[in-house]
C-alpha cells in the first residue's frame, strides 16, 4: 500500500472493509440522493476516481496493479454496503468498481423521473402568499437544490 496520504492508493488504517457507515442504501427509487451521499463519502476518502474511471487500471505487469487491485476490491466492498441486498446481488460479480458505478447510474438514474416531475410541480405551485420572504425563500431554495441534485 501507498503510505503517502495524498495518493489515491493510500488506505488509512481506519478505512477497513467495515469502515463504511450506511445511513442510506440504494433502492429502486432514491438514486440521486444516494449517489450524492456516496460521492461525498468517496471524495472525502480520495477514492472517487476509482468510481469514475479517472484512475486507470494499470497493466497486469505494472507493479501498481497489485495496489490498484487491492483498492478496487476494498472500494467495491464499500460500495456494496451502500446497496440494498437485492441490488448488491446483481452486481457482486463485477470485477471493477467503475463498472458497478456506471451500471447503477444507467439502471437507476432514470427511475427518479417521476420524482423530478413531482418536484417541478411543487416548485411551480409555490406561492409566497401571506408568508414573509424569510419564510418563503428557504422553501424555494430547498426545492431548487433538490432539482439540481436530480437534474445535474
TAHU-V647203 format. One record per helix or strand of 3 or more residues. SS is the DSSP state (h for helix, s for strand). FROM is the first residue (numbers start at 0). LEN is the number of residues. If there is no record, write none. Layout:
BEGIN
[[SS FROM LEN] [SS FROM LEN]]
END
This chain:
BEGIN
[[h 30 14] [h 47 5] [h 63 18] [h 84 7] [h 96 29] [h 132 18]]
END
